[in-house]
Amino acid sequence: CRSHAPAAASVLPPRSRSPPEMTTAKTIASKARGIAILLVDDHPVVRQGYRRVLEHQDDFRVVAEADNAANAYRAFKSHEPDVVVMDISMPGASGLEAIRNIRARDADARILVFSMHSEAAQVKAAFAAGASGFVTKGSEPAELIAAIRAVARGEHAMSDDVARVLALESLVPTRSA
């Protein structure tokens, strides 16, 4: 059995939020009942797996699940979660479209992408669509948990592998045709 300290997600400075007077009631209610989470992934076994990981945290509550972008939007409207954990590769409309739709409804929505993709273009597209964080499915559970907590606080977060990909991409000169 290999033993090592869990990696913490890279945390970036908080993104701008609504004035405190507009979010105080929701923030207070959220702290009292824990972080309400909407899970969005088209694979039921994946949703079930990370539901189990998340529900072992005393301060996390999975309030809804969705298997596609349209159901994610409906679940967001009806459950108003504190954090959406969203895959971006789904049949039909992509998770990127779901992020844009949710952010159009609620500019302060906190969305963490949880994806098998780690390419710089995908990561940048997710942040451009309005994601607050990006964690790959190859990350340790502790990294996902830390990222959810960071996003719930209004911070940006990304797994170490994503941060490395973005850093390396910024160092490599672009080739012009």
SULCOR-V512591 format. One record per pair of residues at least 24 apart in sequence whose C-alpha atoms are under 7 Angstrom apart, sorted by the first residue. I is the first residue (numbers start at 1). J is the second residue. D is the distance in whole Angstrom. If there is no record, write none. Layout:
# SULCOR-V512591
i = <I	I>
j = <J	J>
d = <D	D>
This chain:
# SULCOR-V512591
i = <6	7	7	8	8	8	9	9	9	9	9	9	9	10	10	10	10	11	11	11	11	11	12	12	12	13	13	14	14	14	15	15	15	17	34	34	34	35	35	35	35	36	36	36	36	36	36	36	37	37	37	37	37	37	37	38	38	38	38	38	38	38	38	39	39	39	39	39	39	40	40	40	40	40	40	40	40	41	41	41	41	41	42	42	42	69	69	69	69	72	73	73	82	82	83	83	83	84	84	84	85	85	85	85	86	86	86	86	87	87	87	88	88	96	96	99	99	99	100	100	103	110	110	112	112	118	120	120	132	132	133	133	134	134	135>
j = <142	142	143	142	143	146	143	146	147	157	158	159	160	157	158	159	160	150	155	156	157	158	155	156	157	155	156	154	155	156	154	155	156	108	59	60	61	59	60	61	82	60	61	62	63	81	82	83	61	62	63	81	82	83	84	62	63	64	65	81	83	84	85	64	65	66	84	85	86	65	66	67	68	72	85	86	87	66	67	68	86	87	67	68	90	93	94	95	98	98	98	102	110	152	110	111	152	110	111	112	111	112	113	114	111	112	113	114	113	114	115	113	115	126	129	129	130	131	129	130	130	151	152	148	151	162	165	166	156	157	157	158	158	159	159>
d = <6	7	6	7	5	6	5	6	6	6	6	5	6	5	5	6	6	7	7	6	4	7	6	5	6	6	6	5	4	6	6	6	7	6	4	5	6	6	5	6	6	6	5	6	6	5	5	6	6	5	6	5	6	5	6	6	6	5	6	6	6	5	6	6	5	6	6	5	6	6	5	6	7	6	6	5	6	7	5	7	6	5	4	6	6	6	6	6	5	7	6	6	7	6	5	6	6	6	5	6	6	5	6	6	7	6	5	6	6	5	5	7	6	6	6	6	6	7	5	6	7	6	7	7	7	6	6	6	5	7	4	5	5	7	5>
